[in-house]
Amino acid sequence: MDNRVQPPRRRPARATAVATCVLVLVTGAGGARAVALARTASLDPSTLRLDGLTVHVVGVDEVVGVAAADLMGGMAHNISGYVPEDEMMLSVSVELTAGDEPTTYRASRIVARALGASADLSPAGGTLGSGFLSAHGRVDGTVAFVVPRDGSHLSLRVRGSSRSIPLADVDHVAPGHDGHEHGTTQR
């Protein structure tokens, strides 16, 4: 009987090199996947896609506008910025960022919609407009919507996309308001 102790076996250098290469490849692929997921707009609940652009909602402001009583003689027709009492303006601040390719944009493609409604609300104004962005370019602006004060929940969308971003719950018109008004000044 031989009671000698056997020396430990060593792994061949080839197996260690292959395992190291596989580990490096898997780590690199995982890193590339993480970067791709981080750039994906659908993961951010405040982001939409528009023709190669990322539309990020920065903020939403409810603007009540100028009241008819604030205007000389109560006349409100053709006054810029006038919003009747039964409506309000939502000013949505957005940031557009181009991807790897230059692209154009049109703010008219960004719309609002009330929950349960079938029609979109087109922008009534804002600072965004239309333009061109070079690759990785960015522009900030606002898109404004005049909406009825009917208690509805509004969301922001891009025409042709089913994805939306919740914006605001609109309040109700004050009790006793009877709609369109022509105020007069007493003398």
QUILIN-V729408 format. One record per pair of residues at least 6 apart in sequence whose ideal C-beta (glycine too) atoms are under 6 Angstrom apart, sorted by sequence separation. I is the first residue (numbers start at 1). J is the second residue. If there is no record, write none. Layout:
# QUILIN-V729408
<<I,J> <I,J>>
This chain:
# QUILIN-V729408
<<41,47> <68,74> <76,82> <83,89> <47,54> <48,55> <113,120> <157,164> <41,49> <68,76> <47,56> <96,105> <111,120> <112,121> <155,164> <156,165> <46,57> <111,122> <155,166> <156,167> <155,167> <41,54> <128,141> <154,167> <127,141> <154,168> <66,81> <127,142> <128,143> <65,81> <66,82> <107,123> <126,142> <153,169> <126,143> <65,83> <126,144> <152,170> <125,144> <123,143> <124,144> <107,128> <124,145> <149,170> <151,172> <107,129> <124,146> <149,171> <147,170> <149,172> <64,88> <65,89> <106,130> <121,145> <149,173> <62,88> <63,89> <63,91> <104,132> <61,91> <103,133> <60,92> <102,134> <102,135> <110,143> <112,145> <59,93> <101,135> <58,93> <98,133> <100,135> <107,143> <57,94> <58,95> <98,135> <98,136> <114,152> <115,153> <55,94> <56,95> <98,137> <114,154> <55,96> <97,138> <112,154> <113,155> <53,96> <54,97> <96,139> <112,156> <113,157> <53,98> <95,140> <111,157> <52,99> <110,158> <111,159> <52,101> <93,142> <109,158> <53,103> <109,159> <52,103> <91,142> <92,143> <51,103> <53,105> <91,144> <89,144> <90,145> <89,146> <90,147> <50,109> <87,146> <87,148> <88,149> <83,146> <86,149> <86,173> <85,177> <60,167> <50,158> <57,165> <60,168> <74,183> <48,158> <74,184> <73,185> <68,181> <69,183> <68,183> <46,165>>
